[in-house]
Amino acid sequence: MARPLADSLRGGTQAARPLWIDSADYAIRLFLKDGAEAWADAHHSLWWIQQAQSLLKSDVIEIPMGAFMAHWLRRNPQAASPGHSAKRVARTLLGMEGPRAQLADLLNAVSRSYRGSPPLVLRVPTPCGWLALAAGHPGRTPECGPDEEEAVAVYLADCLRSFAECGLDGILIDAAGEPRRPAAELLDRCNPVMNLAGHYRWSLGLQVGDAVQGLQKLDGRVNFLLGPAKEMPAAPGSTVLGCRVPAELWHADAAAPVVPENVSFLFAPVPADAVPEKVLAIVSALRN
């Protein structure tokens, strides 16, 4: 039986820290002539995911659900009828059988290919992130009220049930673009997703940016937490901490980041326009 994801991320010494590489944008640009077709079907997506994994050997394989759904929405614009609210579009998108089945096919294909080594994680936007995607602005987080957030969290949890038998090891809630707010409040809005993760024994993670506050109060609410080194709580308790590699590392002659001792793993999002030779050099340096 495979170790739980959070345990596999719990590195010991500096040299033993796992390296989670988010390479989707980079790999799509590197391996595909037409990046618009990156998520066209499971076979097509699996090919470039395997190419990236063979090249970079990430200790986690991550599928970005937001990017997948944004692609599906562009190919199926009828799901976002003019005049419909972002909440209604999010409900329609997350409830449709087509994208659920296609994403399940991809998750199953990746799971069968790697059999839990490395573990497989689905990265999902926050409820506000889903509203931005539904409004045609993926990656931007609008202001949204608690009722909207809680409703979208229910739609998302219902969608995620479709992946119960797809070999997932974890769910990562991506709050890196959230406006300034307490982390506990953000998780309260995601309660249906948290409950579902517990039911299916998926490790639950949270990615934060500079604006989310109160991370020291999250012990026990998430299994792993990743973000900028300066934002990591000094006493994480049972939560496994991951340090996000600074973006400037990929474009400048910067030294590898100094990682706090309480950080167990490194998280490295590779920019789409990164230089391949430099990427390999930085990945090597981060592992050593």
C-alpha positions as CSV (number, residue, x, y, z in Angstrom):
1,M,0.0,0.0,0.0
2,A,1.4,3.4,-1.0
3,R,2.3,5.9,1.8
4,P,-0.2,8.8,2.3
5,L,0.8,11.8,0.2
6,A,1.5,14.0,3.2
7,D,3.9,11.4,4.6
8,S,5.8,11.1,1.3
9,L,6.3,14.9,1.3
10,R,7.8,14.9,4.8
11,G,11.5,15.1,4.0
12,G,14.1,14.8,6.7
13,T,17.5,16.4,6.0
14,Q,18.1,19.2,3.4
15,A,19.3,16.6,0.9
16,A,16.3,14.4,1.4
17,R,13.6,17.1,0.7
18,P,11.1,16.0,-2.0
19,L,10.9,18.3,-5.0
20,W,7.4,19.0,-6.3
21,I,7.7,20.5,-9.8
22,D,4.7,22.2,-11.3
23,S,5.7,22.0,-15.0
24,A,2.4,22.0,-16.9
25,D,2.8,25.5,-18.5
26,Y,6.5,24.8,-19.3
27,A,5.9,21.3,-20.7
28,I,3.0,22.4,-22.9
29,R,5.2,25.1,-24.5
30,L,8.2,22.8,-24.8
31,F,6.6,19.7,-26.2
32,L,3.5,20.8,-28.1
33,K,3.4,22.8,-31.3
34,D,-0.2,23.8,-30.6
35,G,-0.6,24.5,-26.8
36,A,-4.3,25.0,-27.4
37,E,-4.7,21.2,-27.7
38,A,-2.9,20.4,-24.4
39,W,-6.1,19.1,-22.8
40,A,-7.8,17.8,-26.0
41,D,-8.1,14.2,-24.7
42,A,-6.6,11.9,-22.2
43,H,-4.1,10.2,-24.6
44,H,-2.8,13.6,-25.8
45,S,-2.4,15.0,-22.3
46,L,-0.8,11.9,-20.9
47,W,1.9,12.0,-23.6
48,W,3.2,15.5,-22.6
49,I,2.8,14.7,-18.9
50,Q,5.0,11.7,-19.3
51,Q,7.6,13.7,-21.3
52,A,7.8,16.3,-18.6
53,Q,8.0,13.6,-15.9
54,S,10.8,11.8,-17.7
55,L,12.7,15.0,-18.1
56,L,12.2,16.6,-14.6
57,K,11.3,13.7,-12.4
58,S,9.0,15.5,-10.0
59,D,8.3,13.8,-6.7
60,V,4.6,14.6,-7.3
61,I,2.5,14.6,-10.5
62,E,0.0,17.5,-10.5
63,I,-3.0,17.9,-12.7
64,P,-4.3,21.5,-12.8
65,M,-8.1,21.2,-12.8
66,G,-8.6,24.9,-13.4
67,A,-6.5,24.9,-16.6
68,F,-8.3,21.8,-17.8
69,M,-11.7,23.3,-17.3
70,A,-10.8,26.6,-18.8
71,H,-9.7,24.7,-21.9
72,W,-12.9,22.8,-22.0
73,L,-14.9,26.0,-21.6
74,R,-13.1,27.6,-24.5
75,R,-13.9,24.6,-26.7
76,N,-17.5,24.5,-25.5
77,P,-18.6,28.2,-25.1
78,Q,-22.2,27.3,-25.1
79,A,-21.8,26.3,-21.4
80,A,-21.3,30.0,-20.6
81,S,-24.4,31.6,-22.1
82,P,-24.4,35.4,-22.4
83,G,-26.2,37.0,-19.5
84,H,-25.7,34.1,-17.1
85,S,-24.0,34.9,-13.8
86,A,-20.5,33.5,-13.0
87,K,-22.1,31.4,-10.2
88,R,-24.5,29.8,-12.7
89,V,-21.8,29.1,-15.2
90,A,-19.6,27.5,-12.5
91,R,-22.6,25.3,-11.5
92,T,-23.1,24.3,-15.1
93,L,-19.4,23.7,-15.8
94,L,-18.8,21.6,-12.7
95,G,-22.0,19.6,-13.2
96,M,-21.6,18.7,-16.8
97,E,-20.8,15.0,-17.6
98,G,-18.5,15.8,-20.5
99,P,-15.6,17.5,-18.7
100,R,-16.0,15.2,-15.7
101,A,-15.7,12.1,-17.8
102,Q,-12.7,13.5,-19.8
103,L,-10.9,14.5,-16.6
104,A,-11.6,11.2,-15.0
105,D,-10.1,9.5,-18.1
106,L,-6.9,11.5,-17.8
107,L,-6.6,10.9,-14.0
108,N,-7.1,7.2,-14.6
109,A,-4.5,7.1,-17.4
110,V,-1.9,8.9,-15.2
111,S,-2.7,6.7,-12.2
112,R,-2.3,3.5,-14.3
113,S,0.9,4.8,-15.8
114,Y,2.6,5.6,-12.5
115,R,0.7,3.5,-9.9
116,G,1.1,5.9,-7.1
117,S,4.9,6.5,-7.5
118,P,5.1,9.5,-7.7
119,P,1.7,10.3,-6.1
120,L,-1.0,12.1,-8.1
121,V,-2.6,15.4,-7.0
122,L,-5.4,17.4,-8.4
123,R,-5.0,21.1,-8.0
124,V,-8.3,22.9,-7.8
125,P,-9.1,26.7,-7.7
126,T,-10.8,28.2,-4.6
127,P,-14.5,29.0,-5.0
128,C,-13.6,32.6,-5.9
129,G,-11.1,31.2,-8.4
130,W,-13.9,29.1,-10.0
131,L,-16.1,32.2,-10.3
132,A,-13.2,34.0,-12.1
133,L,-12.8,31.1,-14.4
134,A,-16.5,31.0,-15.1
135,A,-16.5,34.8,-15.8
136,G,-13.7,34.2,-18.4
137,H,-10.9,35.5,-16.2
138,P,-9.0,32.4,-15.0
139,G,-6.1,33.2,-12.7
140,R,-7.8,36.4,-11.4
141,T,-9.7,36.2,-8.2
142,P,-12.7,38.6,-7.9
143,E,-14.4,39.7,-4.8
144,C,-17.2,37.3,-3.9
145,G,-19.6,36.9,-1.1
146,P,-19.7,34.0,1.4
147,D,-23.0,32.7,0.0
148,E,-21.4,32.5,-3.5
149,E,-18.3,30.8,-2.2
150,E,-20.2,28.2,-0.2
151,A,-22.5,27.4,-3.1
152,V,-19.5,26.9,-5.5
153,A,-17.7,24.7,-2.9
154,V,-20.8,22.4,-3.0
155,Y,-20.7,22.3,-6.8
156,L,-17.0,21.5,-6.7
157,A,-17.3,18.8,-4.1
158,D,-20.1,17.1,-6.1
159,C,-17.8,17.2,-9.2
160,L,-14.8,15.7,-7.2
161,R,-16.9,12.7,-6.2
162,S,-16.6,11.6,-9.9
163,F,-12.9,11.0,-9.3
164,A,-13.2,8.7,-6.3
165,E,-11.9,5.7,-8.2
166,C,-9.3,7.5,-10.2
167,G,-6.2,6.8,-8.1
168,L,-5.9,10.3,-6.6
169,D,-3.6,10.7,-3.7
170,G,-4.4,14.3,-2.8
171,I,-6.3,17.5,-3.5
172,L,-4.5,20.9,-3.5
173,I,-6.7,24.0,-3.0
174,D,-4.9,26.8,-4.9
175,A,-5.4,30.0,-3.0
176,A,-2.2,31.7,-4.2
177,G,-4.1,34.5,-5.9
178,E,-6.6,35.2,-3.0
179,P,-7.0,38.7,-1.7
180,R,-6.0,39.4,1.9
181,R,-8.1,37.3,4.3
182,P,-7.7,34.8,7.2
183,A,-6.7,31.3,6.1
184,A,-9.3,29.8,8.5
185,E,-12.1,31.8,6.7
186,L,-10.9,30.6,3.3
187,L,-11.0,27.0,4.5
188,D,-14.5,27.5,6.1
189,R,-15.7,28.4,2.6
190,C,-14.2,25.2,1.3
191,N,-15.7,22.9,3.9
192,P,-17.6,20.6,1.5
193,V,-14.3,19.9,-0.3
194,M,-12.5,19.3,3.0
195,N,-15.1,16.8,4.1
196,L,-15.0,15.0,0.8
197,A,-11.2,14.7,1.0
198,G,-11.5,13.2,4.5
199,H,-14.1,10.7,3.3
200,Y,-12.0,9.4,0.4
201,R,-8.8,9.6,2.4
202,W,-7.2,12.1,0.1
203,S,-4.4,14.2,1.6
204,L,-5.6,17.8,1.6
205,G,-3.3,20.7,0.8
206,L,-3.5,24.4,0.6
207,Q,-1.3,26.7,-1.5
208,V,-1.1,30.3,-0.4
209,G,0.4,33.6,-1.6
210,D,1.5,36.6,0.4
211,A,-2.0,37.8,1.3
212,V,-3.5,34.9,3.3
213,Q,-3.1,35.4,7.0
214,G,-3.2,33.2,10.1
215,L,-1.4,30.2,8.8
216,Q,-0.2,29.2,12.3
217,K,-3.8,28.4,13.1
218,L,-4.2,25.7,10.4
219,D,-2.7,22.8,12.3
220,G,-4.9,19.7,11.7
221,R,-7.2,21.4,9.1
222,V,-4.9,20.6,6.2
223,N,-2.3,17.8,5.7
224,F,0.2,20.0,3.8
225,L,0.7,23.7,3.2
226,L,2.8,25.4,0.6
227,G,3.7,29.0,-0.1
228,P,6.5,31.5,0.2
229,A,9.2,30.7,2.8
230,K,8.6,33.9,4.7
231,E,4.9,33.0,5.2
232,M,5.4,29.5,6.6
233,P,4.4,29.2,10.3
234,A,7.3,28.6,12.7
235,A,5.5,25.7,14.5
236,P,3.5,23.8,11.9
237,G,2.4,21.0,14.2
238,S,1.2,18.0,12.2
239,T,0.9,20.0,8.9
240,V,3.7,19.3,6.4
241,L,5.2,22.5,5.0
242,G,6.4,23.2,1.5
243,C,8.4,26.2,0.4
244,R,7.6,27.7,-3.1
245,V,10.8,28.5,-5.1
246,P,11.0,32.2,-5.9
247,A,9.9,33.0,-9.5
248,E,13.0,35.1,-10.2
249,L,15.2,32.0,-9.8
250,W,14.2,30.9,-13.3
251,H,15.2,34.1,-15.1
252,A,18.2,35.4,-13.2
253,D,21.5,34.1,-11.9
254,A,20.1,33.8,-8.4
255,A,21.3,31.3,-5.8
256,A,19.0,28.5,-4.6
257,P,16.7,29.7,-1.9
258,V,17.5,29.4,1.8
259,V,14.9,27.0,3.1
260,P,13.8,27.2,6.8
261,E,14.5,24.0,8.8
262,N,10.8,23.4,9.4
263,V,10.1,23.1,5.7
264,S,9.8,19.5,4.5
265,F,9.6,19.8,0.7
266,L,10.2,22.3,-2.1
267,F,7.5,23.4,-4.6
268,A,8.9,24.6,-8.0
269,P,6.5,26.2,-10.5
270,V,8.4,26.4,-13.8
271,P,7.4,29.4,-16.0
272,A,6.3,28.6,-19.5
273,D,9.1,30.8,-21.0
274,A,11.9,29.3,-18.9
275,V,15.1,28.3,-20.8
276,P,15.4,24.5,-20.9
277,E,19.1,24.3,-20.0
278,K,18.6,26.7,-17.1
279,V,15.6,24.6,-15.9
280,L,17.7,21.4,-15.8
281,A,20.5,23.2,-13.9
282,I,18.1,24.7,-11.4
283,V,16.3,21.4,-10.8
284,S,19.6,19.7,-10.2
285,A,20.7,22.5,-7.8
286,L,17.4,22.2,-5.9
287,R,17.9,18.5,-5.4
288,N,21.4,18.9,-4.0
